[in-house]
Amino acid sequence: MKALTFWVRPRGSLEALPEAKDLVQDLLELFYEYFPEYEGCLGFSQSPRRPRYLFLYMEGPCGGLLPSATAFLRELLETAFPEAEVRVYGKPWP
């Protein structure tokens, strides 16, 4: 599977994710150090209202993250948001 979207959501129904813009930018910088071929391929947004879901998604002509890059980014997100659930959505290999 090629990853296209990462969805980060709090595990508890009453919890909310903190403002994540600066943290996600730092995570993406680290990700691009290890996977420079994906530089500029990832965008992100966070919902303004509780529970403040976070989405990382593929932008532009990029066709998805390969499994090693997917696993690395997922691990970064799980470490940065230990009380959250990280889901990955994608598409099958052609």
C-alpha positions as CSV (number, residue, x, y, z in Angstrom):
1,M,0.0,0.0,0.0
2,K,1.1,3.5,-0.8
3,A,0.2,5.9,2.0
4,L,-1.8,9.0,1.0
5,T,-3.2,10.3,4.3
6,F,-2.3,10.1,8.0
7,W,-5.1,10.8,10.4
8,V,-4.2,11.6,14.0
9,R,-7.1,11.6,16.5
10,P,-7.2,11.5,20.3
11,R,-8.1,8.2,21.9
12,G,-10.5,9.5,24.5
13,S,-13.8,11.1,23.6
14,L,-13.2,14.1,25.8
15,E,-9.6,14.7,24.9
16,A,-8.3,17.1,22.2
17,L,-5.0,17.3,20.4
18,P,-2.9,20.4,21.1
19,E,-2.1,23.0,18.5
20,A,0.3,21.0,16.3
21,K,1.6,23.3,13.6
22,D,5.1,23.9,15.0
23,L,5.5,20.2,16.0
24,V,4.4,18.9,12.6
25,Q,6.7,21.3,10.8
26,D,9.6,20.0,13.0
27,L,8.5,16.4,12.3
28,L,8.4,17.0,8.6
29,E,11.9,18.5,8.6
30,L,13.2,15.4,10.3
31,F,11.2,13.2,7.9
32,Y,12.7,15.0,4.9
33,E,16.2,14.5,6.3
34,Y,15.7,10.8,6.0
35,F,13.5,10.8,2.9
36,P,14.5,13.9,0.8
37,E,12.8,12.5,-2.3
38,Y,9.5,13.4,-0.7
39,E,10.3,17.0,0.1
40,G,7.3,19.2,-0.7
41,C,5.0,16.2,-1.1
42,L,3.3,16.4,2.3
43,G,0.8,19.0,3.6
44,F,-1.1,19.1,6.8
45,S,-4.1,20.6,8.4
46,Q,-5.7,20.5,11.8
47,S,-9.4,21.0,12.5
48,P,-10.1,24.2,14.5
49,R,-12.7,22.6,16.8
50,R,-12.3,19.9,19.4
51,P,-11.1,17.2,19.1
52,R,-8.7,19.0,16.7
53,Y,-8.0,16.1,14.3
54,L,-4.7,16.3,12.5
55,F,-4.3,15.3,8.8
56,L,-1.1,14.8,6.9
57,Y,-1.7,14.2,3.2
58,M,0.0,13.9,-0.2
59,E,0.1,17.1,-2.3
60,G,0.8,17.7,-5.9
61,P,2.0,15.0,-8.2
62,C,3.3,12.7,-5.5
63,G,1.7,9.3,-5.7
64,G,2.1,8.2,-2.1
65,L,4.7,7.1,0.4
66,L,6.5,3.8,0.0
67,P,6.3,1.4,3.0
68,S,9.6,2.4,4.6
69,A,8.7,6.1,4.5
70,T,5.2,5.3,5.7
71,A,6.5,3.3,8.7
72,F,9.0,6.1,9.6
73,L,6.4,8.9,9.5
74,R,3.9,6.8,11.4
75,E,6.4,6.2,14.1
76,L,7.3,9.9,14.3
77,L,3.6,10.8,14.7
78,E,3.0,8.1,17.3
79,T,6.0,9.4,19.3
80,A,4.9,13.0,19.0
81,F,1.3,12.2,20.0
82,P,1.5,9.3,22.5
83,E,-2.1,9.6,23.6
84,A,-3.5,9.6,20.1
85,E,-4.4,7.1,17.4
86,V,-2.6,7.3,14.1
87,R,-4.4,5.8,11.1
88,V,-3.0,5.5,7.6
89,Y,-5.0,5.5,4.4
90,G,-3.7,4.7,1.0
91,K,-4.1,2.9,-2.2
92,P,-2.9,-0.5,-3.4
93,W,0.2,-0.9,-5.6
94,P,-0.8,-0.9,-9.3
